[in-house]
Amino acid sequence: MLDFSRVWLPFIYLYGLGGILFIAGIVITIKAGSFDLGRFKHKKWMWVLLFGFVWYLTMHALMTFAALGTISVDTVPVILLLMVAIFIGVTVALRRKTKPTFPTKPTRR
C-alpha cells in the first residue's frame, strides 16, 4: 500500500499551492480593474475558471481514489457527468438571472 507522502502529499501541494496562486491571480486582476464582476461576460468567465479548477481537482482525486481501490473505477465517469450537469445548470441559471449588457458606441461630435 502506498503511504501518504507518495499519494496525497503531492495532491495537497499541487492543488493547495496552485489554488493559492490561482486565487491570488484572480484577486490581482479584480483589483487592477481588468476583471469586473459587474459585467455579465466577466461573471461567466469567473464561473468557468472556478469550475475548471474544481473540475481538475475532483477528477484527480477521484482517479487517485480509484487507483488506490477506495472507489470503483466505474464511479469516476458517473460523478464527472454529474459535475457537468451541475455546470450546465448553473450556467443556464446565471444566464437567465443576468441579462447581458451590450456596450454602446461613443457618439462623436
C-alpha positions, 0 to 999 in steps of 0.5 A, a space after each residue: 500500500 502506498 503511504 501518504 507522502 507518495 499519494 496525497 502529499 503531492 495532491 495537497 501541494 499541487 492543488 493547495 499551492 496552485 489554488 493559492 496562486 490561482 486565487 491570488 491571480 484572480 484577486 490581482 486582476 479584480 483589483 487592477 480593474 481588468 476583471 469586473 464582476 459587474 459585467 455579465 461576460 466577466 461573471 461567466 468567465 469567473 464561473 468557468 475558471 472556478 469550475 475548471 479548477 474544481 473540475 481538475 481537482 475532483 477528477 484527480 482525486 477521484 482517479 487517485 481514489 480509484 487507483 488506490 481501490 477506495 472507489 470503483 473505477 466505474 464511479 469516476 465517469 458517473 460523478 464527472 457527468 454529474 459535475 457537468 450537469 451541475 455546470 450546465 445548470 448553473 450556467 443556464 441559471 446565471 444566464 437567465 438571472 443576468 441579462 447581458 449588457 451590450 456596450 454602446 458606441 461613443 457618439 462623436 461630435 
